Amino acid sequence: MRRALPQLVLRWHVLALVRSRDPQLAALGVTQIEGDLDQRNTLARLTGVADAVIHSAPPPPHGTSDPRTQNLIAILRRGKSLPRQLVYISTSGVYGDCGGAWVSETRTPAAQSARAARRVDAERRLRQFGRTRGCHCRVSILRAPGIYAADRLPLERLHKGLPLMLHDEDSYTNHIHADDLGRACIAALARGLPNRAYNVNDDSALAMGEWFDTLANAFALPRAPRLPREEVRNAVPPMQWSFMNESRRLDNTRMKRELRLHLRYPTVATGILAATLKET
C-alpha cells in the first residue's frame, strides 16, 4: 500500500502498523506503530486511534483461517469508537477455477487452495464485523488478481524458460497495476458501499500465455515454450501450478460504476509500456 501513501498523507494523518521502523515511511510523514498481527498483545496502541483502516496484511502461510485478521478485529472492537471505514485487499483466488467464465462479485467463493481459503476466512470475519449491531464501519473488500508494476514483473520465469500451456488448453488470467490498486483503495475509502466486494482488475482478458508473450516481446526475451497441459503440470513448481490451473475472467463493472475508478493503466499493454520506458 506504499503506492497509495503519497495521496493519503495529503488528506489524512496516516498511521502504519510496522514490525520495525522504516525510514522511508518516516520521510513521507507516516506515524509508525510497532506491533505484530501474529501477537495480539503487541497491538494495544491500535485501539480507538483510526477513523479508517486499510488492511493489506496477507494471512499466515499455513492453515485455512486468518488469525491476523481475527486479531485486528479484536483490537478494533476494544475502542470506544470504531473506524468508519475499513478496506481489505483480498484476492480473486477466492473464486477458484471458473473454467474461463466471466465472474462478477455475486459469484459464491469456491476457494480451491488453502491460500485462497485463508482469504475467504478473512473476508467472512470482516463482513461479520461490518454487520455487528451498533457498528457503523463500512467494510469494502477489494478482490485483486495478479498485481504488477515495473519492479514486480515475472521476467525471471521467462529467463528460466519454464513452459506454458498450449493456447487451446490455456487458462485466463487477470491483472491490476499496483498504482491502480492503490488508487482503488483510496476510492473505496471515499465511495465503497457497506459490506461490498469489488473486483479490482484492468480491462485485459488474456490467456496466461498471451500475458507472458507480451512481456517477452516488450523486453526482447525468448517466448516461453508451449506444452500440453499435463506436461506443464509436471514441469512447474506446485505453487505455480495452483495459479496456472485456475481460469476466470473478472468483470470490473462494479468497480467502475460504484468506486468511479478510472484506470491509469487500463490494459497490461499500457502498464508494460510504462515499465519499458522506465528502464530507458
Summary of the structure (lengths in Angstrom):
residues: 280
radius of gyration: 19.5
end to end distance: 26.0
largest distance: 58.7
contacts: 858
relative contact order: 0.14
helix: 43%
strand: 18%
